[in-house]
Amino acid sequence: MDILLIYKIIFATLNIKNLLFKIKTMLKQFKIASIALLTIIGLTTSSCEKVKDLVTADVNLSMSTLTFDIPKTAQGSVAVTTGSTAMDVNALIKASAGEKFGVNNIRSLKITSCVLELNTAIIRDNDFSALQNVKVELSSNTNTNFVTLAEVASNPTTTASRLEIPVNSTIDLKDYFSASNFYVRVSGATRRATTEPLHCTAVIKYTANVGL
């Protein structure tokens, strides 16, 4: 075989090996770069989500003063009354948390307190102690199903013109508060007859957690 041809074959073989080595090196570098890029993307996404989670606020909402009458009721019967009120939840959130937040940013909304008060002086034992139990429920024009906000199963027998009712702070009321009109139903069984209507005011407070 011609010596020149042998040299050409050896040279070509070396070039192929060198080319394969370069390709292998490039593939390794590409793999490292890809892993680095994916890591950066993952960290960026995670950071954005963490920042997003940090942009939250708790907004305290108080339902407009709600007045209603619990009708005079015979002993052992159930007295039921419903009152309604309007509330601009969107405006209240913006006023408290800033323009970047609104009703669509509510993540959760829960009741924090529920108090009933008599608007008039107690007349002939017509007060909250006449009620064996009391339940307060809520519905709205966006969710017409009544949900229990607060309830006392065994109301004290002591004379009372003010009744603070334990609330159900575990239930999320978010779906009710994209509304503008709210309905509060108060019911209770009487342990003794009431001879006069109970003219009442309900003060109900909530906390909404809002976030971007």
GUSE-20521 format. One record per atom (N, C-alpha, C): residue in three letters; x, y, z. Coordinates in pm, whole numbers, plus 50000, padded with zeros to 5 digits. Example, Ala and Ser with C-alpha at 12.3 -4.5 7.8 and 13.67 -1.06 7.14 Angstrom:
ALA513194943150780;ALA512304955050780;ALA513204967050780;SER512854977550708;SER513674989450714;SER512905000350787;
END
This chain:
MET500864988150000;MET500005000050000;MET500895012450000;ASP500465022349927;ASP501215034749918;ASP501305041350054;ILE502535045350093;ILE502765051450225;ILE501945064150244;LEU501745071650137;LEU500975084150143;LEU499515081250176;LEU499005070350118;LEU497615066450145;LEU497445062450290;ILE498465055350341;ILE498415051250483;ILE498355063450573;TYR499205073550543;TYR499195085850622;TYR497835092850616;LYS497245092650497;LYS495935099150481;LYS494875092150566;ILE494945078550566;ILE493975070850645;ILE494145073750794;ILE495425073950839;ILE495705076750982;ILE495225090751018;PHE495505100350930;PHE495115114250956;PHE493595115550962;ALA492915108750871;ALA491445109250869;ALA490865103050995;THR491485091851039;THR491015085251162;THR491175094351282;LEU492325101051288;LEU492565110351399;LEU491555121851397;ASN491265126851276;ASN490295137751264;ASN488905133351310;ILE488545120951275;ILE487235115851316;ILE487165114651468;LYS488245109451528;LYS488275108151674;LYS488185121851740;ASN488905131351683;ASN488885144951737;ASN487495151151724;LEU486855148451609;LEU485505153651586;LEU484515147451684;LEU484645134251704;LEU483755127551798;LEU483955132751940;PHE485215135551975;PHE485505140952108;PHE484865154752126;LYS484975162952019;LYS484385176352024;LYS482855175552037;ILE482265166251960;ILE480805164551966;ILE480375160252106;LYS481125150752163;LYS480825145852298;LYS480925157152400;THR481985165352384;THR482185176652476;THR481045186752463;MET480645189552338;MET479555199052314;MET478235194052374;LEU477985180852358;LEU476765175152414;LEU476755176152566;LYS477925173952627;LYS478025174852772;LYS477765189252818;GLN478365198752745;GLN478175212952779;GLN476715217052760;PHE476085211752653;PHE474675214852627;PHE473795209352740;LYS474135197252786;LYS473375191052895;LYS473475199353022;ILE474705203953052;ILE474925212153172;ILE474155225353160;ALA474235231353040;ALA473535244053018;ALA472025242253030;SER471505230952980;SER470065228352987;SER469615226753131;ILE470415219353208;ILE470085217453350;ILE470095230853423;ALA471105239053393;ALA471205252253456;ALA470015260953420;LEU469625260453291;LEU468485268553246;LEU467195264153313;LEU466985250953321;LEU465785245853386;LEU465765249553534;THR466945249253597;THR467035252953738;THR466675267653758;ILE467195276153668;ILE466905290553676;ILE465415293053658;ILE464815286153557;ILE463385287753532;ILE462575283453654;GLY462985271953713;GLY462285266853830;GLY462375276453947;LEU463585281753970;LEU463785291154081;LEU463005303954058;THR462995308553932;THR462265320953899;THR460775319153923;THR460235307853875;THR458805305053893;THR458455304154040;SER459325296854115;SER459085295354258;SER459145308754329;SER460115317054290;SER460255330254353;SER459045338954324;CYS458555338254199;CYS457375346154163;CYS456165341954245;GLU456015328654262;GLU454895323654340;GLU455015328054486;LYS456265327754539;LYS456455331854677;LYS456165346654695;VAL456605354854599;VAL456325369154605;VAL454825371554598;LYS454165364054509;LYS452715365254493;LYS452005361854623;ASP452505351254691;ASP451885347254817;ASP452085357754925;LEU453185365354916;LEU453465375455017;LEU452565387755001;VAL452045389954880;VAL451205401754855;VAL449775398354894;THR449535397955023;THR448205394955076;THR447855405055185;ALA446595405555220;ALA446155414555326;ALA444885408955389;ASP444715411755517;ASP443475408255587;ASP442635420855599;VAL441395419955555;VAL440495431455556;VAL439325428455650;ASN439125437255747;ASN438015435655841;ASN436765442255783;LEU435695434655777;LEU434425439455722;LEU433355438855831;SER432575449355839;SER431465449555933;SER430185451955854;MET429255442655866;MET428005443955793;MET427245456155843;SER426675463655750;SER425905475455787;SER424895471955895;THR424655481555984;THR423735479156096;THR422435472956047;LEU422135461556101;LEU420965453856058;LEU419945453556171;THR418795459456149;THR417735459556251;THR416595450456209;PHE415975444156306;PHE414875435056278;PHE414075432956406;ASP412905427156393;ASP412045424156507;ASP411835409156518;ILE412085403856638;ILE411715389956666;ILE410285390556719;PRO409325384856648;PRO407915386456687;PRO407605379856822;LYS406555384656887;LYS406145378157012;LYS405705363856979;THR406125354557065;THR406005340357032;THR405565332557155;ALA404705322557133;ALA404235314157244;ALA405365305357296;GLN405235300957419;GLN406235292357481;GLN406385279357400;GLY407635275357377;GLY407915262957306;GLY407825263957155;SER407515275757104;SER407445277756959;SER408775283356908;VAL408905283556777;VAL410135288856716;VAL409835302356653;ALA410575312256697;ALA410445325656640;ALA411465327156527;VAL411015332256414;VAL411895333856298;VAL411705347856239;THR412815354356207;THR412745367356141;THR413935368656047;THR413745376355940;THR414815378255842;THR414975393155813;GLY416205397655814;GLY416515411455779;GLY417445411855660;SER417485423055591;SER418355424255473;SER419175437055482;THR420305436855416;THR421175448555413;THR422005448355286;ALA422475459955245;ALA423335461055127;ALA424755464455172;MET425745459455098;MET427135462355132;MET427985461755005;ASP428765472254982;ASP429665472654867;ASP431015466754910;VAL431115453654901;VAL432315446554948;VAL433545450954870;ASN433385452854739;ASN434515456854654;ASN435105470154700;ALA434245479954727;ALA434695493154771;ALA435355492454909;LEU434805484354998;LEU435365483055132;LEU436765476955128;ILE436955467055042;ILE438275460655030;ILE439285470554972;LYS438895477854869;LYS439795487654807;LYS440175498654907;ALA439215503054986;ALA439465513655083;ALA440425508955192;SER440365496155226;SER441195490955334;SER442555485855287;ALA442565478755172;ALA443795472055128;ALA444485478855010;GLY443805488354945;GLY444405495054830;GLY443695491454700;GLU443905499854600;GLU443195498354473;GLU443525485454399;LYS444685479554428;LYS445075467254356;LYS444235455254399;PHE443505456654510;PHE442675445754559;PHE441195448954538;GLY440405438354525;GLY438965439954511;GLY438275426954547;VAL436985426454523;VAL436205414654560;VAL436705402054489;ASN437255403654368;ASN437765391954294;ASN439065386554350;ASN439665393954444;ASN440925389654505;ASN440715382554639;ILE439455380454678;ILE439195373654804;ILE439645359154795;ARG440525355254886;ARG440975341254893;ARG440095333354990;SER439755339655101;SER438855333455198;SER438195344555278;LEU437035341455333;LEU436315351355413;LEU435575343955524;LYS435825348255648;LYS435245341155762;LYS434665350955863;ILE433635346355931;ILE432995354556034;ILE433885354856158;THR433915366356226;THR434715367656347;THR433875370256472;SER432695376456454;SER431845378856572;SER430415381456530;CYS429495378456621;CYS428065380656595;CYS427405384556727;VAL426855396656730;VAL426235401756853;VAL424835406856822;LEU423875402956904;LEU422515408256896;LEU422275417457015;GLU421645428756990;GLU421355438257097;GLU419915443057088;LEU419285444857204;LEU417935450457206;LEU418025465557185;ASN417115470757105;ASN417115485157078;ASN416275493057178;THR415485485957257;THR414605492557354;THR414825486557492;ALA414305493457591;ALA414395488357728;ALA413605475357741;ILE414045467057834;ILE413365454257857;ILE411985456857917;ILE410965451057854;ILE409585452857901;ILE409035439357946;ARG408695438258074;ARG408065426258131;ARG408775413358088;ASP410055412758115;ASP410865400758090;ASP410955396857942;ASN410655406157854;ASN410835403257711;ASN412275406757671;ASP413125396957685;ASP414545398957654;ASP415095385857597;PHE416405385357573;PHE416995373657507;PHE416935361057592;SER416775362457723;SER416715350457807;SER415435342457782;ALA414465348457712;ALA413235341157678;ALA413495330457572;LEU414635331357506;LEU414965321857399;LEU415825310457452;GLN415415298257425;GLN416175286457467;GLN417435284957383;ASN417315287557255;ASN418455286757164;ASN418295297357055;VAL419405300656991;VAL419395310956887;VAL420345306756775;LYS419875308656652;LYS420715305756535;LYS420655317556439;VAL421815321356386;VAL421905332356289;VAL422445326656158;GLU421725329156048;GLU422115323755918;GLU422255334955815;LEU423005331955709;LEU423265341955605;LEU423005336155466;SER422445344555379;SER422405341555235;SER422645354755163;SER422785354155032;SER423015366454955;SER422415364854816;ASN422485375454737;ASN421915374454603;ASN422785366354507;THR423995362354551;THR424825353454469;THR424815339154520;ASN424395337154644;ASN424255323654699;ASN423035323854791;THR421945318454742;THR420675319354814;THR420485308454919;ASN421455299454931;ASN421375288955034;ASN421835294655168;PHE420975293855268;PHE421335298955400;PHE422415290255464;VAL423415296955522;VAL424485290155592;VAL424505295255736;THR424785286355830;THR424795290355971;THR426065298056004;LEU425875310456050;LEU427005318956090;LEU427355316956237;ALA426315316456320;ALA426525315956465;ALA425345308756529;GLU425625302456644;GLU424555294856708;GLU424875292556855;VAL423855293656938;VAL423985289857078;VAL422865279857106;ALA423245267957153;ALA422265257157172;ALA421555258257305;SER422235263957405;SER421635265157538;SER421885279357588;ASN420965288057556;ASN421095302157592;ASN420885303957743;PRO421725311957810;PRO421565314057955;PRO420185319557992;THR419775316858113;THR418455321158160;THR418495335058224;THR419675340558239;THR419785353758302;THR419295364658207;THR418655374758263;THR418125385858184;THR419255392258102;ALA418985394457973;ALA420055399757886;ALA419465408257775;SER420065420057758;SER419685428757645;SER420735427857534;ARG421775420057560;ARG422855418157462;ARG423215403457459;LEU423355398057339;LEU423665383857324;LEU424795381957225;GLU425935377357276;GLU427085374357189;GLU427035359457156;ILE426885356357029;ILE426645342556987;ILE427925336456931;PRO428315324456977;PRO429515317756923;PRO429395315856772;VAL430475319156701;VAL430435318856554;VAL431075306256499;ASN430705303056376;ASN431305291856303;ASN432445297556219;SER433625298456279;SER434765304956212;SER435515295756117;THR435035283456100;THR435715274056011;THR435185274655868;ILE433965279355852;ILE433355279155719;ILE433815291255636;ASP434125288655509;ASP434565299255418;ASP433345305155348;LEU433135318155368;LEU431945325055315;LEU432235332455184;LYS433385329655124;LYS433815336855004;LYS432725337454897;ASP432055326354871;ASP431055325854763;ASP429855334954788;TYR429635338654913;TYR428495347154945;TYR428795361954924;PHE430085365554923;PHE430435379654930;PHE430845385954797;SER430535379354687;SER430635386154558;SER429305393054529;ALA428495393954632;ALA427135399454623;ALA427095413954668;SER425915419954654;SER425685433554703;SER424555433954805;ASN423705423654803;ASN422585422854898;ASN422715410254983;PHE422515412055113;PHE422705401155208;PHE421455399555295;TYR421175387055331;TYR419975384055409;TYR420385376155533;VAL419965380955648;VAL420295374455775;VAL419015369455840;ARG419005356555870;ARG417835350355932;ARG418185346556076;VAL417335350856169;VAL417525347756311;VAL416345339256356;SER416635328256422;SER415565319456471;SER415925314356610;GLY414905310956685;GLY415145305556818;GLY413865300356881;ALA413985289556956;ALA412845283857028;ALA412715291057162;THR411505293857202;THR411275301157327;THR411155291557446;ARG411785295257557;ARG411615287657681;ARG410425293157761;ARG410085305657729;ARG408865311557784;ARG408285320957678;ALA407025323657688;ALA406355331957589;ALA406885346357596;THR406965352657480;THR407265366957476;THR405965374357444;THR405725385057517;THR404475392457500;THR404665405257420;GLU405905408257387;GLU406235419857306;GLU407285415657202;PRO407255421957084;PRO408335419156988;PRO409685423857046;LEU410735416657010;LEU412085420757050;LEU412685428756935;HIS412825441856957;HIS413395450556854;HIS414925449756866;CYS415565444456764;CYS416995440956775;CYS417865447456668;THR419135447756700;THR420175451456604;THR421215440256602;ALA421625436256483;ALA422685426156470;ALA423965432956424;VAL425055430256493;VAL426375435256454;VAL427225423056420;ILE427495421256292;ILE428215409356245;ILE429495413756175;LYS430615407856216;LYS431905411856160;LYS432605399856095;TYR433385403155992;TYR434075392955913;TYR435515397455888;THR436345387755850;THR437695390855802;THR437885383955668;ALA438275392055568;ALA438545386755434;ALA440045386655410;ASN440565375355364;ASN441965374755324;ASN442025376555173;VAL442725387055128;VAL442805390054985;VAL444255388954939;GLY444435385454813;GLY445785384154758;GLY445765385054607;LEU446935388054550;LEU447045389254405;LEU447105375454340;
END
